[in-house]
Amino acid sequence: MFNIEQIRAAEEKVKTGADFPQLAKDLKDLGVLRFDVY
């Protein structure tokens, strides 16, 4: 299971668009199946 602090920590590592694939991998490794933004 994951929590919001872990997601925010992963998001803080993103500085450019080139970092986005690593963010997706990190979120998947945390167990995130879906990430909706409204």
N, C-alpha and C positions, 0 to 999 in steps of 0.2 A: 504494500500500500504506500501511497505517497501523500505528501501534504503540500500546501500552497507555498511554504517556504522553500521546499526543494524545487518547485517549478520556477519560482522567482530567481533562485540561485542559478539555475540553468539559463534563464533568460538574460541574466546580467552578463553572461559570457559573450553574448552576441554584440559585436561591434559593427559588423558590416554584413551585407547580404551573403558574402562568402561563408560566414559563420553559421548560416541557417541550417544547412544539412546536418551539422554536428548537433544543433539544438534539437532537431527532429529525432536524431538517434538517442540523445540524452533523455528526452521525454519518453520515448518508446522503452528505453531501458528502465525508467522509473515505473513503468506499467501504465502509462497514459495511452488509452486506446483512441480517444477523440478529444479534440480541443476546440470548442466553439467560442467565438468571440462575437459579441453583439454590439 
